[in-house]
Amino acid sequence: MTCTYLLFRANWCIVHGMKYQKGVAVHTGGDGLLPQFSCIEKIVTVPGKDNAQVFFVLKEIVTMNYESHLHAYRVRILNEGAITVRSQAELTTFRPLHICTIVGGNDSKYICPKSDVDVYNEQV
């Protein structure tokens, strides 16, 4: 018996009204002090009978510290970070986040969350 699955790669997708695209960050957890973010490297869909399942291939981002005057987390994107595969339901929060740099700055990268980040993973 052989199992065959078709996988499709996409540049972007919409899941439950949220648009995800390659290169954006998502909140994937935390260590109690700082949140853990990952960058979407690839978007993979698996067709199903009723609807397609969407999975994100994620590369780990290291959270350095919180810059209070910018209301943002300073992050470092690793060339060889850990790779994981998750669905939207497995993300800590569903909102995609943008990775920003400051004009005229020192090339540091920042993630500015739209709301408070739950570093303790307490789903209220």
N, C-alpha and C positions, 0 to 999 in steps of 0.2 A: 504494500500500500504506500503510495506517495502522497505527501501533502504539498500542495503548491499554493503559495500566497503571492498576490500581486502587491507590490509596494509602489507608491507614487510619491515623488518629491515635489514640494511646492515652495514658491518664494514667499508666500503669505497664506494665511487662512483666517477664517472667522469662526470662533467657537463660542456659542451662547452669547453672541453680540460683541465679543471682544476680538479685535484684530491683532494677530500676531504676525511678525515678519522676522526674517533672518537678521541677526545683528542686534536685536533688542535684548534687554535683560529681564529676567524674571526672579521673583523671590522664592527660594527653594528651601529655606530653613534658617537656623540660627544656632549659636552656641551659648545663648544666655546673655551675652554682652553685645555682640554685633550680629546683624543679619547675614545670611549666606545668600549670595546671588549667583546666577549662572547666565550665560549668554546663549541665545538660540543659534546653533550652528546650522541645523537642517530641520525641515518640517517634513514629516513622513505621514502619509495617509494609507490606511488599509481599508479597502472597500468591504462593506458588510451587506447583509441582506436588507436591513432597514436603513442604516446610515453608515457613513464611513467613520472609522476611528482615527483620531489625529494624535500623533506622538511627536514630541520635541526631542531632538538630539542636542544636549546641553553641554557646554564647556564651563568648567568651574571658574569663578571670579573670586579673587581674594579681597576681602573687605579690610582696609587698613585702619581707618578711624572715622569718626563722625565730626564733620566740620560744622559747628553750631552757627557760625555767622553765614554760612551758605545753605543751611538746612539740607545738607547732602552728605552722603557717604563717599569717602575717597576710596577708590578701588584700583586694583591692578589686574589687568587681563594677562593671564599666563599663556605663553605659546604652547606649552605642553601640559595643560591642566587636565584634571580628571574629566572623563566623558561619561554622561549618564543619559538614559532615555526615560522620559516621563510623559504622562498625559496631563491635560489641564487639571484634572481632579487631584493629581498628586502634587501640584504646586501649593506652596503655603498661601499665597494670595493669587487671585486670577488676573490682576492688572499687569500688563506689560510696562516696563520702565525703560526710559531712554538713558543712554550713556553719554554724558556731556563733558566738554572741556571748556576751560575759561579762556577767552580771547586775551592774548598777551600774557598768559600764565606760563607755568613750567611744564606743560603737557600732561599734567595730572588729569586723571579721569574721575568723574563723579557720577553717582546715581542719585537723582532727586526723587524720592517717593512722593506720590500725590497725597498720601495720608501717613499717619504714624505707622511704623513697621512693628509688628508683634514679634519681638525677638524671643519671647518665651513660648511661642507657638500655642497660645491659649485662644482657641477659636471661641469668640464670645457670641 
